Amino acid sequence: MIKMDPHRIELSREIIIGNEAYKKLPEILEKLKLKGPALIVCDPTTFEVAGREVGQILEKDGFAVDKVLCSDVTEKELERVRSRADNFKFVLGVGGGRIIDTAKYVGTEESVPYISVPTAPSHDGIASSRATINKEDRRYSYEADAPTAIVADLGIIGDAPMELISAGCGDLLSNITSVEDWKLGQRDNGEYYSDYAAALSVLAAEIIISSSDMIKNREERGIRNLVKALISAGIAMSIAGSSRPCSGADHQFSHVLDYIAEEPGNHGHQCAMGALLSAELRDMDYSGIRETMEKLDIPTRINQTSFSKDEAFRAWEEAKNIRDRYTVLDVKDFDTESLFKRAGII
């Protein structure tokens, strides 16, 4: 008999996707039996985009509501939000990836439900049970609770800056090489591997490739596919019990760039570039990844980014040391400059 150590799979109880989805919040809260008061976490921009109206909808329904504005996901900011969260029964993260991670982390630490209300599809944190936090000038991934509910308004998300839309696409494209790294961990180290979580993660990337024209044109179907793919990737991580289905050498490259580059780029864009390197290193056919990146204006060459060639070289060479995760970087030897040239990055 095959034995498997038990692990917990936590999924969101309610997911609402569509135009003016946030107007369904009172109905969702009633279903979840959540009573106020409520704390909205947002930044100045996302407060104007959606936070103010979300607050008004809840107040009209009889909820006491307050807000806290955040600028970044730092320890200082997190403590400030946590000190406010003591007085609230649930938290809503209204914003992009950093705001949602703040609400997620604080909700987990304070043992209160949190609701994900994304205003941009910039990464798969919309639905995941992981929170990325800045600590001591580095970014760390922490286990967290999955959102109790996700309310994704396609009208608001579809109006997000194209850079943020393409960032979410880039984050998802890197799932393809992340899963290959996970397979290496299972093959060489006996790591737990979930066929289902891996397949769901790759499917999310493939949907981006097949929907790239619609996404570029901001068609409703394309934006809907992107949002559902991001949520699916988050669910894949919940099923796996780790970020393995969606984070490999590609993400480690991005994390080191965040740490060492004078002007790091967008997380999703950097992960996609890391996927090109990871795929080239393992002799994969990655034409679909590259073509999608080019179509969506995701940088495929260093001269299209804010960081330098030397910074990118160093990030790739140091990527395997940023966390204890077995990837292609632990298996393959490489000459950095030659690899970057073969991948078409320089």
N, C-alpha and C positions, 0 to 999 in steps of 0.2 A: 504493500500500500504506500502511495506517495504521500509524504508528510510535508505540510507547509505551515510555517509559523503564522498565527493569526495576525492580521492587521486591520485597523479600522478604516472603513471607507465612509467619508462624510460628504454628502452632496447637498446642494441648495434645495430648499423645500418649494420655492416658487421662482419661476423664471418667466418674465414678461418681456416680449420683444415686439416692437411695432411703433408706429407714429403716435405721439402723445402718450406713450406708455406710462410716463410718470403720473398721469391722471388716475391710474389704477392703484396708486399707493394706498388710499384709504381702504379699498377692497382687500388688498393684499394684507395689510396690517390686521384687518378684522379676521381674515382666515388664519393668520399666524397667532392671533390672540395677543398681539403686542399693544400695550398701553403706554401712554406717555409718562413723563416728558421725553422728547427726542432731541438729540444733538446732531446737527448737520456739520460735517467736516468738508471744507472746500477751500479753494484759493480765491483771491479777488476776481479773477477772470471767470472761473466756473460758477461763482456765486451769481454773477450777472447772467451767465448763459443759462443756468438751470436752478441753482441753489435757492435763489429768491423765490421763484415760483413754486418749487417743491415745498418750501417752508409755508408759503401762503395756502397751498392746497391742504397741508396737514393742519394748519391753524383753523381753516374753515371747517375742518372735520372735528374740531374740538381738542386737538393736541396742543400741549404747551411745547414750544419749539425754541431752541437757541442755536446759534452757530458759532463756529470757531474757524478763523481763517489761518491757513498754513502756507508756508513758503517752501518747505522742503521736508524730506523724511529724515530728520536728524534726531539724535537722542534728546536734545534740548526741546525740539518741537514736540516730540512724542510725549515727553513728560508734561509739557504744557497742556496738550490735549487730554492726557490721562487725568490730570488734576480736575479738568472740567467734566470728564465722563463719569466721575463718581456720582454725580447727581442725576444721571439719565438712565432710562430703561432700555434704550437702544440707540444705535449710532447709524447714520447714513453717510457714506462716502460719496460725495457728488463731485466728480472730476475725472482726471486722467489717472494713469497708473500710480503716481506717487500719492495722490490723495486717497485712492482706494486702498493702497497698502497701509497708509496711516490709519484709516478707519478699521481695517482688518486687524492690524497689530493691536491697536488700542482695544477693540472689541474683544479680542482673544484674551488679552492681559486682564481686562476688567470683568471678564465672563458675562458680557452682555451681547445680545444679537447685533449683528451689523448687516446693513443692506447696501449692496453695490449699485450705484447709479452712475454708470460711466457716461462721460460727455465726449470722449474720444476713444477710438479703438486702437490705442497705442501699444498695448501688450496683453498677454494672456492672463494677467493678474485679475482681470474682471471676475473670474470664477474660481481661481485656484485657491488651494489651502496653503499657499506660501506667501510670505511678505518679505520684500527686499527693503532693507533699512540701511541708511548711511551711519556708519559707526567708526570713529577714529580714522576718518578720511578714506574708508573703504566701504564697499557695499556687501552686506551679508544677507543670505537667504534664511529665513526662519520659518519653522512650521507654525501654521496658524489655523484657525477655524475657517471652514468654507463659509461664504456669505449665506446668511439665512434666506435671502432673496436677492435676485438680480432684476433690475428694471432698466432695460436698454431701449432708450428712445431713438429710433432710427432717424427721425428728423434732425435731432440735435447732433447725433454722431455723424450723420452724413454731411453736416455743415462744418465739421472739424477741419482744421488745416490739413492739406494734402500730406504734409510731412508726417503728421501723426497717423493718418490712415495708412500710408506706406510703411510706417514703422511697425504697426501691427502685422502687416503682411510679411515684413522681413523677419519678425520674431517667429511667425508660424513657418516660414520656409525653412528655417534652421531645424525644425523638428525632424526633418528627413535625416540629417546627419547625427542629430542627438540620439535618435533611436538606434542608429548603427553603433554609436558608442556604447549604448546600453547593452546591445547584443555582445559586444566585446567583453563587457564586465561579467555577463552571464557565462560566456564561453570560457574565459580565462580564470575567473575568480569565483564562479558559482553564485554570482549575485542573483537575487530574486528578479525574475523577468515576467512581465505580464503581456501575453500575446494580445489581449484585448486592448489594454492601455496603449501599447505600441501602435496597433492598427488604427486606433482612434486618433492618435497624434499625427500619424502620417496622412491619414485621410484629411485632417484639417489643413495640412500643407498642400495637398493635391487640389483641394477645393479652391485655394488661393490661386494656384496656377491656372486652373480652368476658368476662374472668374475674373482674371486680371483685367480684361477689357472692360467689363461691367464696373469693376471697382475704379478703374482709371476715370471712367466717365461718370462716376458717382451715381450709377443707376441704383434704384432701390433694391433690386434683387442682389446686386453685387455687394452693397453695404450689409444687407441682411446675411449673405453668405459669410462675409468677413466676421461679423459679430458672432454668428453661430459657431464658426470655426474657432474663434478665441475662447468661447465658452466650452466647446468640446475639448480643447487643449487643457483648460483648467480642470475639467472633469477627468481627463486622462491622468493628470497628476494626482487627483484625489483617489482614483482607482489604484494607482501604483503605490500610493503612500509616500511618494517622493517626487521631486522635479525631474527624475530620470527621463521620462518620455519626451521632455521638451528642453533639456539643458545638457549640453555636452561640451566638447572642446570649443564649439562655436560661441557659447555663452561665456566660457572662461576667458576667451580672447577679449570679449567685450568688457568683462569685469576688470581685467587688467588695464585695458585702455582707459576706463573710467578713473582708475587709480593713478596712472602715470602720465596720461596725455595732458598737455597744457590746456587744450581745448577738445575734450572728448566729444564724440558725435552722439547721435541718437542711438539708444540701446538696440532697438529692432534693426536698424541699418547695420550696426556693427556686428550683430549676431548673424545677419545674412552674409556679410563679408566673411565672417568666420566659417560659415557653412561652405563657402566656395573653397576655402583653404582646406577644410576638413575633407571635403569630397575629393579634391585633387590629390590629397595625400593618400587616400585609399583607392585611387583610380576608379572612382564612380563616374557615371554619366550624370553630369549636373547641368546639362544644357537647359532643362526646364526651369531650374532655379535662376540661372543667369538671365535667361530671356524674360522671365517675370520681373526680376529686379530692374532690368533696363526699361521695361515697359512702364514700370511704376516710379521711375526715377530714383530708385534705391542705389546708392553709390556702389559701383563695381570696381572702381579704381581709386587709389590713394589720392590722386590729384582732384578728386571730386569731394574729398572729406575735409574736415577741419583739423585733423591730426596729421603728423608727419610720417614719412616713410620709416624713419628711425624708430619712432614711437610704436608704429605698427609691428615692425620687426621684433622689437623688445617684448611687446605684448604677446605675440605668438610664442616666442621662446620661453616666456615666463608663465604662460597660461596653465601649464600642468601643475604648477606649484601653488596656485591660489586656493585650491580646495582638494580634499582627499576624494577624488573621483577618477576612476579608471576610464581613459578615453584613447583614441587613436594616437594621441601624443605620447602615451606610454608604450606604444607598440612599434611605431614607425620612426626611423631616423630620417632627418631631412636637413637640407641646406636651405636656410630661410629665404635668401634672395632668389634662389632657383625656384623654390616652391611658389613664391609670390609671382614670379614671371610666368610660370606654367599656368597658374590660375588666372592670369590676365589682370592681376591687381596692380602691377607696375609694368 
